[in-house]
Structures are given as structure tokens and as C-alpha cells.
Amino acid sequence: MQGKVETTMANSVSHLAMAGRIRRTGAVAAALVLGCAALTGGAFAQAKKDKAPPPAAAKKDAKDAKAAPGTQSAWVKLCEKATAVTKDKDGKEQKKDMNICLTHHERLDGNSGMVLVSAAVRQVDAQDKQHFMVMVPLGMMLQPGMRATIYPKDAWEKVQKNEKVDESKLKGMKLSYTLCHPAGCTAEMESTPELINDLKSSGGVMVFAINAAGAPVAFPVPLNGFDQAYAGGPIDSKKYGEARRALMQQIAQRQQQLIEEYKKKQEEQKGAAPAAKAPAPAKK
């Protein structure tokens, strides 16, 4: 079991940071659920239809940042049974089976497949504390940490329309970076019962990271569907994996199509360019 899970961990992309976190706590076998991208149902359709803006183009202020509202949730619950190996007080190894779940949302660039932002609440059997985790792209300053603002539903609707928001109704929180890897950097904080209730009842979370130039970059995370995903059962992991692979294939095909269109356009421009005139012979 452990060897199988280690292979899965090696293939993890989006939440390798979270898998590393769990490895340090002894739950090596949890990597499978930490390496998935949360786009199912309507979210797949949205990813194919819309091109998400690159991180550098994200607005610096919450009033300017827009999230694709959508009517279907991109939140899903992914669960995996794991076997953790720990040592007792006498130093003897003992195995313990546990269930690990992520209630997870991820936003991808529909053209490149790049993870723009992902968020998740992690639940582990026999652990009282849950954790709220957010991953953003590389290139952010780690020292300031990450901050986020929770918007009530009415305020979230207003921020999508660039309307003024009553900031006294907003709730702020701070997350500390735990690990960076090729896909991005992950920050987390304890997910208290109060935070869970806020996530269930609110409209969205605006995540702010500081880029290398020292400017804040906003990453919107809509919360529609979080309550149902968190309270409900896990989705079928096999079907989920198949759907994700299909999405990645569509994105790859789109990339190839864009490359071919670009080459064709370049060839047309070369053909349309007037032939250069031969220089007149120099007079003697």
C-alpha cells in the first residue's frame, strides 16, 4: 500500500505541497487525494469556454478582481483511505487506517491548464483540527504571507459588478506559507468551526498574495457549492480522474490549435509582403 501511494505522490501536481505536509505528519498514503484538480460537471464546461486571466493580470484590489460566477459549483469532495505508520512510546511501528478528505476548488487557465488558484479544507480521521489551504502560482513573496478576505453573498455580488462594498462586513484572515513546488506555493491556517460556517454561508473569498515587485495580486475563489460539497459524500475518484484527463487532453488540443493558427498567420503575412526591390547598380 505504501509503495503504491508513494507512486501517486510522485505524480501529484496541484497539491504536492499538501502531500508533503501530510507526509510530515505520518499520513503518507494521503497523496492521491492531494494531487487532483477540482473541475467537474459545470466547471469542465466553464474551463473549456472561458479563458481565465493569467496571474500577472489579476487585479490588485478586490473591487477590480472578478471571478466567473457560474451557476454550478466547482467544489468537490475527494476522499482516500490511507495507512499511516507511526511509532509508539517504545519505538515500535504501528499501522493505523484512516480516511482523509479534501473539499476542494481549483481554477485553471482554459488555454494552458495552469493552476491559477486552488483552495481546500482538509479533514483527517482522528484529528480534531481541520486546515484551510490555498495554493497560488510561483513568483510570490513568502515573507509577508498570504491574506484573504471573506465576502458575504451580497458583497460578493457587488464586487463582481465593481460596485462599492461595505468593508465593515468583510472578514480578514492570514495564512502562512508552508511549502513551494513547481506548481505553486501553498499557505494554510487552522480551519476553525467559525471559519467553516463562514465558508458555508458566504459568497466568496478574495485571496491576496504579494508578487516579486511588492504589489498585491488578487485571486478570487467563489464559494457557491462549498456547503453541499463539504456536507456531502465524496465523488467517484475513478470517474473524476477520467474527466480530468479528458479536460487536459482538450486543453492540449487547444494549445496545438493555437500554435498551428499562429504559424499559418505568419506564413500568410510573409506571402503578402511585397518583394524587396533589388538595389540599383552603383554609378561609376
C-alpha positions in Angstrom: 0.0 0.0 0.0 2.7 2.4 0.9 4.7 1.8 -2.3 1.5 2.4 -4.3 0.8 5.6 -2.5 4.4 6.9 -2.9 4.0 6.5 -6.7 0.8 8.5 -6.6 2.6 11.2 -4.6 5.3 11.4 -7.2 2.6 12.1 -9.8 0.9 14.7 -7.7 0.8 18.2 -9.3 -1.7 20.7 -7.9 -1.3 19.9 -4.2 2.1 18.4 -3.8 2.7 20.9 -1.0 -0.2 19.5 0.9 1.0 15.9 0.3 4.4 17.0 1.8 2.6 18.4 4.8 0.7 15.2 5.4 3.9 13.1 4.9 5.5 15.0 7.8 2.5 14.2 10.0 2.8 10.5 9.1 -0.1 10.0 6.7 2.0 9.1 3.7 -0.9 7.4 1.9 -3.0 10.5 1.5 -1.2 11.8 -1.5 -3.7 10.5 -4.0 -6.4 13.0 -2.9 -3.9 15.8 -2.8 -2.9 15.6 -6.4 -6.2 16.3 -8.1 -7.7 19.3 -9.8 -11.2 20.2 -8.8 -13.1 20.7 -12.1 -16.2 18.6 -12.6 -19.6 19.0 -14.2 -20.2 22.6 -15.0 -16.7 23.5 -14.1 -15.4 21.5 -17.0 -17.7 23.3 -19.4 -16.6 26.7 -17.9 -12.9 25.8 -18.3 -13.5 24.9 -22.0 -15.5 28.0 -22.7 -13.6 30.7 -20.8 -10.0 31.7 -20.7 -9.0 32.6 -17.2 -6.7 35.6 -16.9 -3.1 34.9 -16.1 -1.9 35.6 -12.6 0.0 38.7 -13.6 -3.2 40.2 -15.0 -5.1 39.7 -11.8 -6.4 42.9 -10.3 -4.6 44.4 -7.3 -7.7 45.4 -5.5 -10.7 43.3 -4.5 -13.1 45.8 -6.2 -11.4 45.2 -9.5 -10.9 41.4 -9.3 -13.7 39.4 -11.0 -14.5 35.7 -10.5 -16.5 33.8 -13.0 -19.8 33.4 -11.1 -21.2 30.3 -12.7 -24.4 28.6 -11.6 -22.7 25.2 -10.9 -20.2 24.5 -8.2 -16.5 23.7 -8.9 -16.2 22.5 -5.3 -15.9 18.7 -4.9 -15.0 16.3 -2.0 -12.2 13.9 -2.6 -11.5 11.1 -0.1 -8.9 8.4 0.2 -8.3 5.7 2.7 -4.7 5.8 4.0 -2.5 3.7 6.2 -0.2 5.8 8.5 2.8 4.3 10.1 3.7 5.8 13.5 5.8 4.7 16.4 4.5 4.0 19.9 6.3 5.1 23.1 8.5 2.0 22.9 9.6 2.9 19.4 7.7 0.1 17.8 6.0 0.8 14.4 2.2 0.6 14.3 -0.1 1.0 11.4 -3.3 2.9 11.5 -6.0 3.1 8.8 -7.6 6.5 8.4 -9.8 8.4 5.9 -8.6 11.7 4.5 -10.8 14.1 2.6 -10.4 17.4 0.8 -13.3 19.7 0.0 -11.5 21.3 -2.9 -11.9 24.0 -5.5 -9.4 24.8 -8.3 -9.3 27.4 -11.1 -7.4 26.5 -14.2 -6.4 28.6 -17.3 -8.6 27.2 -20.0 -5.8 27.6 -22.6 -2.7 26.4 -20.8 -4.1 24.2 -18.0 -2.1 26.2 -15.5 -3.4 26.3 -11.9 -4.3 29.9 -11.2 -5.6 29.3 -7.7 -6.8 26.4 -5.6 -8.3 26.1 -2.2 -9.3 23.2 0.1 -10.4 22.2 3.5 -8.6 19.1 4.7 -10.2 16.6 7.1 -8.3 13.7 8.6 -9.9 10.9 10.7 -9.0 11.0 14.4 -7.7 14.6 14.1 -9.8 17.3 15.8 -8.2 20.1 13.8 -9.0 20.8 10.1 -7.0 23.0 7.8 -7.9 25.6 5.2 -5.2 25.7 2.4 -4.7 27.9 -0.6 -2.2 27.5 -3.5 -1.1 30.4 -5.7 1.4 30.4 -8.6 5.1 30.8 -8.1 6.7 34.2 -8.0 5.1 35.5 -4.8 7.0 36.9 -1.8 6.8 34.4 1.1 7.8 36.7 4.0 4.6 38.7 4.1 2.5 35.5 4.0 -0.9 35.4 2.3 -4.1 37.1 3.4 -7.7 36.6 2.4 -11.0 38.3 2.8 -14.3 36.6 3.1 -17.2 38.3 1.4 -20.9 37.8 2.4 -23.1 36.8 -0.6 -24.5 40.3 -1.2 -21.0 41.9 -1.1 -19.6 39.2 -3.4 -22.3 40.0 -6.0 -21.4 43.7 -5.7 -17.6 43.1 -6.1 -18.3 41.2 -9.4 -20.0 44.4 -10.7 -17.3 46.7 -9.4 -19.8 48.3 -7.0 -18.9 49.7 -3.7 -18.8 47.2 -0.8 -19.4 47.9 2.9 -15.9 46.8 4.2 -17.2 46.6 7.8 -19.0 43.4 6.8 -15.9 41.7 5.5 -13.7 39.2 7.5 -10.0 39.0 7.0 -7.6 36.2 7.8 -3.9 35.4 7.4 -2.3 32.2 6.1 1.3 31.2 6.4 3.2 29.6 3.5 4.2 26.0 4.2 5.8 24.8 1.0 6.6 25.7 -2.6 7.0 23.3 -5.5 6.9 23.5 -9.3 3.1 24.0 -9.5 3.0 26.9 -6.9 3.2 27.8 -3.2 0.7 26.7 -0.6 -0.3 28.6 2.6 -2.6 27.3 5.3 -4.3 28.1 8.6 -6.4 26.1 11.0 -9.9 25.8 9.8 -12.0 26.5 12.9 -15.7 25.8 13.2 -16.3 29.6 12.8 -14.3 29.6 9.5 -16.2 26.6 8.2 -19.5 28.4 8.9 -18.3 31.5 7.2 -17.2 29.4 4.1 -20.7 27.7 4.1 -22.7 31.0 4.3 -20.5 33.4 2.3 -20.3 34.3 -1.3 -16.6 34.1 -2.0 -13.0 34.6 -0.7 -10.6 37.0 -2.2 -7.0 35.8 -1.7 -4.2 38.3 -1.8 -0.5 37.4 -2.4 2.4 39.8 -2.9 4.4 39.4 -6.1 8.1 39.9 -6.6 7.5 43.6 -7.4 5.9 44.1 -4.0 2.4 44.6 -5.4 -0.7 42.7 -4.1 -2.3 40.2 -6.6 -5.9 39.1 -6.1 -7.1 35.6 -6.7 -10.9 35.2 -6.4 -12.4 31.9 -5.0 -16.2 31.6 -5.3 -17.9 29.7 -2.5 -21.1 28.6 -4.3 -21.5 24.9 -3.7 -18.9 24.6 -0.8 -21.6 23.9 1.8 -23.1 21.0 -0.3 -19.6 19.5 -1.1 -18.4 19.8 2.5 -21.5 18.1 3.9 -22.0 15.6 1.2 -20.2 12.4 0.3 -17.1 12.1 -1.9 -17.3 11.9 -5.7 -16.3 8.8 -7.6 -12.5 9.1 -7.8 -12.3 6.9 -11.0 -14.8 9.0 -12.9 -13.2 12.1 -11.6 -9.8 11.1 -12.9 -11.2 10.2 -16.3 -12.9 13.6 -16.5 -9.8 15.4 -15.5 -7.7 13.5 -18.1 -10.3 14.4 -20.8 -10.1 18.1 -19.8 -6.3 18.1 -20.0 -6.5 16.5 -23.5 -8.9 19.2 -24.6 -6.5 21.9 -23.3 -3.6 20.2 -25.1 -5.5 20.1 -28.3 -6.4 23.8 -27.9 -2.8 24.6 -27.4 -1.8 22.8 -30.6 -4.6 24.5 -32.5 -3.4 27.9 -31.4 0.2 27.1 -32.4 -1.0 26.0 -35.9 -3.1 29.1 -36.3 -0.2 31.3 -35.3 2.2 29.5 -37.8 -0.4 29.8 -40.6 -0.9 33.5 -39.9 2.9 34.1 -40.0 3.1 32.3 -43.4 0.3 34.4 -44.8 2.0 37.6 -43.7 5.2 36.5 -45.3 3.4 35.8 -48.6 1.6 39.1 -48.6 4.7 41.1 -48.0 5.9 42.9 -51.2 9.1 41.6 -52.8 12.0 43.7 -51.9 13.3 45.8 -54.7 16.8 45.0 -56.0 19.2 47.8 -55.3 20.2 50.0 -58.3 23.7 49.4 -59.6 26.2 51.9 -58.4 27.2 54.6 -60.9 30.8 54.6 -62.0 
